[in-house]
Amino acid sequence: MQRFRTGAITDEFSSDLNVAAPAMRELGMKGAELRVVGGKNIMDLDDAEITGAMETLRRNELEVISIASPLLKCTLPDAPEVDSRFQQDSFNARHSFEDQPQLAERAFEIAKRTGAKIVRVFSYWRVVKPEAVFERVVDALQDLSDRAGKHGLIIGLENEHACNIATAQETARVLAAIDHENLQVVWDPANAYVSGEKPFPSGYRLLETHRIAHVHAKDCTLEGHTPLWCPLGDGDVDWAGQVDALAEDEYNGYIHLETHWAGPNGNKFEGSKICGRNLKKLVEANAL
């Protein structure tokens, strides 16, 4: 029996769920993470569009694991200048610092409508002196965790190379500062690698592994600070070692594909299917 359940951020295949969901099902995936649907960021979908999305996912036997929200993926006012070395991917989200309170409430509403237990968040666009804003990041995450707790939801902090909490080391510092059962981690080894850290085994071993709620899988090599995305397993991240370690640590969450690779001849859909097959092989190597 397969130890790990797999899934994907659906728009890595296509923002059209009628295209993405069947492809994911054919790869044996059971989990879906919603970020861009029908060309819209998940936060901009109305209730009728959410209902339609859920009908498509259910037909394809996929459950929503996480709302891939853009919470705290914005510029923090009165902070050092933003670090321009890292590409800022917003995925059709156009939300400001002032929008964050309402954005959080809408994320919680969408999570309840879809059955998702995790709301993914970030840590503001990375500044040239991240340590200068650490306490403000902690305060924001503490507040979100308190609010999520009232809804029975998990705040999943993703380590993102373009944001202030990018590495496992920085993530571990946040976990030490916020001892809150509703704050957990969306661990992305490739993001840590782009940030200059060796994600496995060095980075991973810094984390409180019982607080990892979700894992993102993608792969790359580097040219300076620029990631060159590639098929999962073909880059510099030790994915075989990482998956083995997750098994040893009795991780029981999902591993979700976040392709990023443009695919063969720029065909992202085919690229995601290739990466999906590679992910399947990785997890099958850890069958129970």
C-alpha positions in Angstrom: 0.0 0.0 0.0 1.2 3.5 -0.8 2.5 5.2 2.3 1.9 8.8 1.2 -1.1 10.3 -0.4 -0.4 12.6 -3.3 -2.0 15.6 -5.0 -1.2 18.8 -6.7 -1.9 22.5 -6.9 -4.5 22.2 -9.6 -3.4 25.1 -11.8 0.0 23.5 -12.3 -1.9 21.3 -14.7 -4.4 23.8 -15.9 -6.5 26.6 -14.3 -9.5 24.8 -16.0 -10.5 22.1 -13.5 -12.2 20.1 -16.2 -8.7 19.6 -17.7 -6.7 19.4 -14.4 -8.8 17.1 -12.3 -9.1 14.1 -14.7 -5.3 14.3 -15.3 -4.7 14.3 -11.6 -7.1 11.4 -11.0 -5.3 9.3 -13.8 -2.0 9.8 -11.9 -3.6 8.3 -8.7 -3.8 11.7 -6.9 -6.3 12.1 -4.2 -5.7 15.7 -3.0 -6.2 19.1 -4.6 -4.9 22.5 -3.6 -6.8 25.5 -5.0 -4.8 28.6 -6.1 -6.0 29.7 -9.6 -9.3 28.4 -11.0 -10.7 29.6 -14.3 -7.9 32.2 -14.5 -8.9 33.7 -11.2 -7.1 33.6 -7.9 -9.0 31.4 -5.5 -9.7 34.4 -3.3 -11.6 36.1 -6.1 -14.0 33.3 -6.8 -17.6 33.9 -5.7 -19.6 31.2 -3.8 -21.2 29.9 -7.0 -17.8 29.4 -8.6 -16.6 27.6 -5.5 -19.6 25.3 -5.7 -18.9 24.6 -9.4 -15.2 23.8 -8.7 -16.2 21.4 -5.9 -18.6 19.5 -8.2 -15.7 19.0 -10.7 -13.3 17.8 -8.0 -15.8 15.4 -6.5 -16.6 13.8 -9.9 -12.8 13.1 -10.1 -12.6 11.8 -6.5 -10.4 14.6 -5.3 -10.6 16.3 -1.9 -9.4 19.8 -1.2 -6.6 19.6 1.3 -5.5 23.2 1.3 -6.5 26.7 0.2 -3.4 28.1 -1.5 -4.1 31.6 -0.4 -1.9 34.7 -1.0 -2.2 35.7 2.7 0.8 37.9 3.8 2.2 37.8 0.2 2.4 41.5 0.0 4.7 44.4 0.9 5.0 45.2 4.6 4.8 49.0 5.2 7.5 50.9 7.0 10.0 48.1 6.5 13.4 47.9 4.8 13.3 47.8 1.0 12.2 44.6 -0.8 15.0 42.2 -1.9 14.9 42.4 -5.7 16.9 39.2 -6.2 13.9 37.0 -5.9 11.0 36.7 -8.3 7.6 37.5 -6.8 4.9 35.2 -8.1 1.4 36.4 -7.2 -0.7 34.0 -9.3 -3.3 36.6 -10.3 -3.6 37.9 -6.7 -3.6 41.7 -6.3 -4.1 42.2 -2.6 -2.4 44.9 -0.4 -1.4 45.0 3.2 -4.7 46.7 4.1 -6.6 43.9 2.5 -5.2 41.2 4.8 -7.9 41.1 7.5 -10.8 40.7 5.0 -8.7 38.3 2.9 -8.2 36.0 6.0 -11.9 35.9 6.7 -12.6 35.0 3.1 -9.9 32.3 3.1 -11.6 30.8 6.2 -15.0 30.9 4.5 -13.6 29.1 1.4 -11.9 26.5 3.5 -15.2 25.7 5.2 -17.0 25.5 1.9 -14.4 23.2 0.4 -13.6 21.1 3.4 -10.0 22.2 3.4 -8.2 22.0 6.8 -5.2 24.1 5.8 -5.0 27.7 4.8 -1.6 28.4 3.3 0.0 31.7 4.2 3.4 33.5 3.7 5.5 36.1 5.6 5.4 39.3 3.4 7.7 40.0 0.5 11.3 39.5 1.5 13.2 42.6 2.6 16.9 43.1 2.5 17.1 42.8 6.2 14.5 40.1 7.2 15.6 40.1 10.8 14.3 43.7 11.1 10.7 42.5 10.4 10.8 39.2 12.2 8.7 40.3 15.2 6.1 41.8 12.9 5.9 38.6 10.9 5.5 36.6 14.2 2.7 39.0 15.4 0.8 38.5 12.1 1.2 34.7 12.2 0.1 34.6 15.8 -3.0 36.6 15.0 -3.8 34.4 12.0 -3.3 31.3 14.1 -5.6 32.6 16.8 -8.3 33.4 14.3 -7.9 30.1 12.5 -8.3 28.2 15.8 -11.8 29.6 16.2 -12.7 27.9 12.8 -10.9 24.6 13.5 -8.4 25.4 10.8 -4.6 25.1 10.4 -2.5 28.1 9.3 0.2 26.5 7.0 3.2 28.7 6.8 5.1 28.1 3.5 8.8 28.8 3.4 8.9 30.9 0.3 12.1 32.2 -1.2 10.6 35.6 -2.1 9.3 36.1 1.4 10.8 36.8 4.8 10.6 33.2 6.1 12.3 31.3 3.3 14.5 28.6 4.8 14.1 25.8 7.3 16.3 27.7 9.7 14.0 30.8 9.5 10.9 28.6 9.8 12.3 26.8 12.9 12.7 30.2 14.5 9.1 31.1 13.9 7.9 27.7 15.3 10.0 28.4 18.4 8.5 31.8 18.8 4.9 30.7 18.3 3.9 27.6 20.2 0.4 27.3 18.7 -1.3 24.1 17.6 -3.0 25.9 14.8 0.3 27.1 13.2 2.1 24.4 11.2 4.4 24.3 8.2 4.0 23.8 4.4 7.5 22.5 3.8 8.9 23.3 0.4 12.5 22.0 0.0 13.0 23.6 -3.4 12.1 27.0 -2.0 14.7 26.6 0.8 17.3 25.6 -1.8 16.6 28.7 -3.9 17.1 30.7 -0.7 20.7 29.3 -0.3 20.0 26.5 2.1 20.7 22.7 1.6 17.1 21.6 2.3 17.9 18.0 3.0 19.2 16.7 5.2 20.5 20.0 6.8 17.4 22.2 6.6 14.8 19.5 7.2 16.5 18.4 10.4 16.1 21.8 11.9 12.3 21.6 11.8 9.9 20.2 14.4 8.7 17.5 12.0 5.5 16.9 13.9 4.5 20.4 12.9 4.8 19.8 9.2 1.2 19.8 7.9 1.8 19.6 4.2 4.7 19.2 1.7 5.2 20.7 -1.7 7.3 18.9 -4.3 9.2 20.6 -7.2 12.8 20.6 -8.3 15.4 22.9 -9.9 19.0 23.8 -10.3 20.4 27.3 -9.7 22.1 30.1 -11.7 22.9 32.6 -8.9 19.6 33.2 -7.2 17.6 32.2 -10.3 16.0 28.8 -10.2 16.0 26.7 -13.3 12.9 24.5 -12.8 13.1 21.0 -14.1 11.3 17.6 -13.8 10.9 16.4 -10.2 13.9 14.3 -9.3 16.2 15.7 -12.0 17.4 18.8 -10.0 19.5 19.4 -7.0 17.0 18.6 -4.3 17.5 15.1 -2.8 13.9 14.1 -3.1 14.6 10.4 -2.6 16.3 11.2 0.7 13.6 13.6 1.7 10.7 11.2 1.1 12.6 8.5 3.0 13.0 10.8 6.0 9.4 11.8 5.9 8.5 8.1 6.1 11.0 7.5 9.0 9.5 10.5 10.8 6.0 9.0 10.3 4.7 12.0 8.3 1.1 11.3 7.5 0.1 14.2 5.4 0.0 14.8 1.6 2.8 15.4 -0.8 1.6 17.8 -3.4 3.1 18.6 -6.8 3.9 22.2 -7.5 5.6 21.7 -10.9 6.9 25.2 -11.8 8.8 23.6 -14.7 7.5 24.9 -18.1 7.5 21.4 -19.5 8.9 19.9 -22.7 8.7 22.5 -25.5 6.9 24.8 -23.1 4.0 22.3 -22.6 3.2 22.8 -18.9 0.4 20.3 -18.9 2.7 17.5 -20.1 5.4 18.8 -17.7 3.0 18.3 -14.8 2.1 14.8 -15.9 5.8 13.9 -16.2 6.4 15.3 -12.7 3.3 13.6 -11.4 4.6 10.2 -12.6 8.0 11.0 -11.0 6.3 11.8 -7.7 4.3 8.6 -7.9 7.5 6.6 -8.3 9.1 8.4 -5.3 6.2 7.6 -3.0 5.8 4.0 -4.3 9.4 3.4 -3.2 8.1 3.9 0.4 5.2 1.5 0.1 3.9 0.0 3.4 
